[in-house]
Amino acid sequence: MASQEPWQMENGNLKGSSKEVKHGRTAHNMSSSSLRKKSDLSLVNKVPCGLVRQLLANLQEVILGTKLSVLFPAIPLAIVAQFFGFAGPWIFGLSLLGLTPLAERLGFLTEQIAYYTGPTVGGLLNATCGNATELIIAIFAMSQNKILVVKYSLLGSVLSNLLLVLGTSLFCGGIYNLRQEQKYDRKQADVNSLLLLLGLLCHTLPLLFRYAENSGDVALIADSTLSLSRAASIVMLVAYLAYLVFQLWTHTQLFEAQEDGDGDTVSSDDEPVIGFWSSAVWLIVMTAIIALLSEFVVGTIEVASESWGISVSFISIILLPIVGNAAEHAGAVIFAFKNKLDISLGVALGSATQIAMFVVPLCVLVAWIMGIKMDLDFSLLETSSLAVSIIVTAFTLQDGSSHYMKGLVLLLCYVVIGACFFVSKTTPTKEMASPRGSSCQLKESSVLNRLWPFRVIYDLLMKKAGF
């Protein structure tokens, strides 16, 4: 156990280490804990120097205290590859691998801080840093005016949580517990579904606004769409703030994670493993490394796309979310095997809600501050995929029970959407190269260009008919 300062003690006990924190733990904390392993400090404790001993203990807990520690060497390799001018695909791949353990460690460090600050502040910290990887990647992409990469990656995070993570959890849990009925609490799922539907409305209106406007002035329509998107983003952030109050103060019982009675998770202990200030310093260091690797990812994504023959949209929507959140996703599936679907649903729906209602509108407002025109118009194909995903998920979770067929349907939906973006050859190169302050997404394109899928079908039919 980490040595504690006097201000961290209360009535002779560690502040925040009581049962209150344990019962205040969220599904995200429980999910991430499934990939942690208990560290053996017997060798470190033999070091005579106290400062060196504490440093080595922190290194062992933070670096080696996860089953994903085998991926940490990818971080220095990515930095070396960037420094010595290796090919872009190598830098991109190594940076993606390096982001995987960093995202899991970020959750670990926020949980360590929550032991000292209490469940409310810890919950707020988790709500802010829960999807820090996506937010940092989005900010770096916006700084380079790669708005489509921002939209693709955030859309992909929502789709992967709703269809891939939730689908895999329900499918694997249903197969493993084939002769046992799986139940979950619908209340939490209903709240998240309502917020996702509100987010869908805020995404759909800017798209429909283009078709509803009869004015032929494309620039005027673009400005109106941008203003509508910024107003909708403010509404989404207000709704997310109300959701935090609902989750952390008024209805905390709906979001409390089930305790793992199997005793196979490290985090079942009531004590932190590193001190408060050590956790804060490590959190800053991990965030800085994530920022560095995110810059590498954003800078080499087009080169990797060209080298691998895969569209930027597929890499951003499918690959980035899968690799970046692999630790959290694996934890959700593990708890589904244990028939703890409330935790799995809390991870999948909670992450999707956080991205849709917090990260996306925050990016719109940050872009506004940076002088970049980013709106909520994710184009027809992307918005349709989002709408279908949210609606299918809401229907799947409406009866409070689960079986493997529900998970299979969600997975097949994800496969079809992934295939759609795989064959799509849409390239944002021209938009990426435009100067800051330019239109965010095909602003000068006409309505006919926005309906390119229907135009392709029409051309194929006319060609088949011999015209």
C-alpha positions, 0 to 999 in steps of 0.5 A, a space after each residue: 500500500 502507498 504511504 499516505 500524507 496526514 491530509 489524506 487521513 480521516 479519523 485514523 482511516 484513509 479518506 475515500 477508502 471506505 466502503 462508500 467508494 467501493 459501492 460508488 465504483 462505476 462499470 468503467 472501473 469494474 471493466 478496466 479492472 478485469 485486465 489488471 494483475 496484482 503486483 509482487 513487490 517483495 523484490 522492490 521492498 528489499 531496496 534500502 533507499 526509500 525514495 528509490 523503493 517508492 519510485 520502483 513500486 510505482 513503476 511496477 504498479 503503473 507499467 507492469 500492473 496490467 495484462 497489456 504491459 506487453 504493448 508498452 514497448 510500442 511507445 518508444 518504438 513509435 517515437 524512435 520510428 518518428 525520430 529516424 523518419 521511418 515509413 508512415 504506416 510503421 509509425 501509425 501502427 506502432 502508435 495505435 498499439 501504444 495507445 491501447 495500454 495507455 487508455 487502460 492505465 488512464 482509467 486505473 489512475 483516475 480510479 486511484 485518485 478517486 480513492 482519495 477524493 471520494 466517489 463524486 469527484 472520482 466520478 466527475 474525473 472519470 466522466 472527463 477522462 473516460 474517453 480522453 484518447 478520442 478527445 485528444 486525437 480529435 483536438 490534434 486532428 482539428 488543429 491540422 484542419 482534418 475535420 472529417 477524421 474527427 467526425 469519422 473517429 468519433 462516429 466510429 467510437 459510438 458505433 463500436 460501443 453500440 454494435 461491436 462491444 455490446 454485440 460481442 458481450 451479449 453474444 459471448 455471454 449468451 453462448 457461455 450461459 446458454 442454459 441460464 437466462 441473462 437479465 439486466 436492469 433496464 433503467 440505466 439502459 433506458 436513460 442512455 438510450 434517451 440521451 443517444 436519441 437526443 444526440 441523434 436528433 441533434 445530428 439529424 437536424 443539421 443534415 435535414 436542414 440542407 434539404 429543407 432550405 430552398 435557398 440556392 446560396 450554398 454559403 448561406 445554408 452552410 452558415 445556417 447549418 453551422 449556427 444550428 450545430 453550435 446551438 445543438 452542441 450547447 443543448 447536448 452539453 447541458 443534457 450531459 451535465 444533467 446526466 452527470 447530476 442524475 448519475 452522481 447525485 440523485 440516482 446513483 443506485 442506478 449506476 453502481 457496478 455489481 461487485 465481483 464475487 469471484 474474487 478474481 479482480 485486483 480492484 476488489 481491494 479497498 485500498 489504493 496501491 499508489 499515493 495521490 500525488 503519484 497518481 496525479 503525476 502519472 496521469 499527467 505523464 500518461 496524458 502527455 504520451 497519449 497526446 504525442 502518439 495521437 499527433 503521430 496517428 493524425 499525421 500519418 493516417 493518410 500515408 497509412 491509408 494509401 500504403 494499405 489500400 484502405 480508405 481513411 474513413 474505414 481506418 477512422 471509423 473501424 480501426 481507431 476505435 477498436 484498437 484505442 478502446 481494446 482494454 475497455 472492450 475486453 473487460 466488458 466481454 469478460 464480465 458478460 461471460 460472468 453473467 454480469 451484463 449490467 457492467 457490460 451495458 454500463 461500459 458500452 452504453 456509457 462510453 457511447 453516451 459520453 462520446 455522443 453527448 460530451 466529446 462530439 459537442 465539445 469538439 464543435 465548440 472547441 473548433 469554434 474557439 479555434 476558428 474552425 468551422 465544424 458542424 454536426 452534419 456527418 453526411 447522409 451515409 454516416 448519419 444513417 449508420 448512426 441512426 440505425 445503430 441507436 434504434 437497433 440497440 434501443 430495440 434490443 435492450 427494451 425487455 431487460 433480458 438477453 440471449 446470443 441472438 441479440 448479440 449476433 444481430 448487433 455484430 452483423 449490423 457492425 459487419 455490414 456498416 464496416 463493409 460499407 466504409 471499407 468499399 467506400 473510396 471517399 477521401 478527405 484529402 482536399 478538405 484536409 489540405 484547405 486552410 483553417 477557417 474553411 468549410 468543415 465538410 464538403 461545404 461547396 458541394 451541391 445537394 446532388 453530390 450529397 446524394 452520390 449513393 443514389 446517383 451511382 445506383 441510378 447510373 448502374 440501372 441506366 447502364 443495365 437498361 442500355 441507355 
